[in-house]
Amino acid sequence: MRNTRPSFAEGKQECAAIGKAAAPCEKPGGKEGRASVGNRRIRQCWFALRHGAEVLRDLDFRLAKGGFYFLTGPSGAGKTSLLQLLYLARRPTRGRIQLFDQDLTDAPRDVLPDFRRRIGVVFQDFRLIRHLSAFDNVALPLRIAGRSDAEVEGPVREMLAWVGLADRASARPPTLSGGEQQRVAIARAVISQPELLVADEPTGNVDADMATRLLHLFTALNRLGTTIVVATHDVSLIARTPGARLMRLEKGSMADPTGILRNPPTEVRGR
Ligand SMILES: Nc1ncnc2c1ncn2[C@@H]1O[C@H](COP(=O)(O)OP(=O)(O)OP(=O)(O)O)[C@@H](O)[C@H]1O
């Protein structure tokens, strides 16, 4: 039961909402290939689009459970595509993907929603539900997990305050700025303290101060045991996250041009 984990309040001044709201559930590529995380692994994975273009090539790595990873690389390198494999929106064309100690490469479609509920996703294009308020968008994962209105109220209010949107709780996404929508999307992704958080350019639309605040949210979540994978071009985020590991994609393959980065990541310092 993840409710037994320490709460955010035990971190520095981080938001306690996630610890309070955590749902009581358990915890996730070519050639014949695999992407993996601890017990999450991608083995010799290749991914091609429907029209045949190969987007990811021969990826073979394992993400340590509880690790913090940044995924970098030029535009078009395949970062979003790799994240899509990790949050089970796509399957590898060749190779194996193992998440939450299970090989899900060929898992029946109807079992995937249960696994996806264990993953928080911050989409590059936010994907908020337009007709729901900011409050109800953030509350969604908790309600799906069966939380009552009384249980949802406090953590969602606190989370909205943490991302600077306390006064925008009843606003609908079309009336929010891009940066505000991004913060709602982040709040929704982290509110239930997922086992794996996958974020695609999560600070692309916010100012430097808010980026720092959101980074604190991610590191606090990570301290509670969530494996974090953040795709970003923002090198300052990476520099400010001690212990995080880097994965660099270039033209669909893992690259390590400097020799300093450790690719593929196989371990996490201090864990
Ligand atoms: N639906 C699609 N149809 C055609 N090509 C696509 C599609 N989605 C992605 N691609 C192509 O796949 C490649 C990888 O795209 P992807 O979005 O994964 O890259 P990225 O590293 O996330 O880029 P960015 O940093 O710009 O977001 C690119 O060449 C892109 O043009």
The ligand as an SDF file (V2000), in Angstrom:
LIG
                    3D

 31 33  0  0  0  0  0  0  0  0999 V2000
    2.3000   10.8410  -36.3610 N   0  0  0  0  0  0  0  0  0  0  0  0
    3.4450   10.9780  -37.0210 C   0  0  0  0  0  0  0  0  0  0  0  0
    3.4690   10.8890  -38.3780 N   0  0  0  0  0  0  0  0  0  0  0  0
    4.6340   11.0110  -39.0460 C   0  0  0  0  0  0  0  0  0  0  0  0
    5.8210   11.1950  -38.4630 N   0  0  0  0  0  0  0  0  0  0  0  0
    5.8560   11.2830  -37.1340 C   0  0  0  0  0  0  0  0  0  0  0  0
    4.6770   11.1810  -36.3480 C   0  0  0  0  0  0  0  0  0  0  0  0
    5.0210   11.2990  -35.0380 N   0  0  0  0  0  0  0  0  0  0  0  0
    6.3470   11.4810  -35.0230 C   0  0  0  0  0  0  0  0  0  0  0  0
    6.8460   11.4480  -36.2740 N   0  0  0  0  0  0  0  0  0  0  0  0
    8.2650   11.5620  -36.6400 C   0  0  0  0  0  0  0  0  0  0  0  0
    8.9920   10.7120  -35.7790 O   0  0  0  0  0  0  0  0  0  0  0  0
   10.2430   11.3110  -35.4300 C   0  0  0  0  0  0  0  0  0  0  0  0
   10.3910   11.3620  -33.9350 C   0  0  0  0  0  0  0  0  0  0  0  0
    9.4030   12.2530  -33.4190 O   0  0  0  0  0  0  0  0  0  0  0  0
    9.2820   12.5550  -31.8600 P   0  0  0  0  0  0  0  0  0  0  0  0
    8.0810   13.4190  -31.6960 O   0  0  0  0  0  0  0  0  0  0  0  0
    9.3300   11.2810  -31.1260 O   0  0  0  0  0  0  0  0  0  0  0  0
   10.6360   13.3990  -31.6100 O   0  0  0  0  0  0  0  0  0  0  0  0
   11.0390   14.3080  -30.3690 P   0  0  0  0  0  0  0  0  0  0  0  0
   12.4640   13.9940  -30.0620 O   0  0  0  0  0  0  0  0  0  0  0  0
   10.0660   14.1480  -29.2700 O   0  0  0  0  0  0  0  0  0  0  0  0
   10.9310   15.7770  -30.9760 O   0  0  0  0  0  0  0  0  0  0  0  0
   10.6180   17.1900  -30.2220 P   0  0  0  0  0  0  0  0  0  0  0  0
   11.7860   17.4780  -29.3090 O   0  0  0  0  0  0  0  0  0  0  0  0
   10.5380   18.1710  -31.3560 O   0  0  0  0  0  0  0  0  0  0  0  0
    9.3190   17.0510  -29.4910 O   0  0  0  0  0  0  0  0  0  0  0  0
   10.2870   12.6670  -36.1010 C   0  0  0  0  0  0  0  0  0  0  0  0
   11.0340   12.5350  -37.2980 O   0  0  0  0  0  0  0  0  0  0  0  0
    8.8350   12.9550  -36.4050 C   0  0  0  0  0  0  0  0  0  0  0  0
    8.7340   13.7600  -37.5490 O   0  0  0  0  0  0  0  0  0  0  0  0
  1  2  1  0
  2  3  1  0
  2  7  2  0
  3  4  2  0
  4  5  1  0
  5  6  2  0
  6  7  1  0
  6 10  1  0
  7  8  1  0
  8  9  2  0
  9 10  1  0
 10 11  1  0
 11 12  1  0
 11 30  1  0
 12 13  1  0
 13 14  1  0
 13 28  1  0
 14 15  1  0
 15 16  1  0
 16 17  2  0
 16 18  1  0
 16 19  1  0
 19 20  1  0
 20 21  2  0
 20 22  1  0
 20 23  1  0
 23 24  1  0
 24 25  2  0
 24 26  1  0
 24 27  1  0
 28 29  1  0
 28 30  1  0
 30 31  1  0
M  END
$$$$
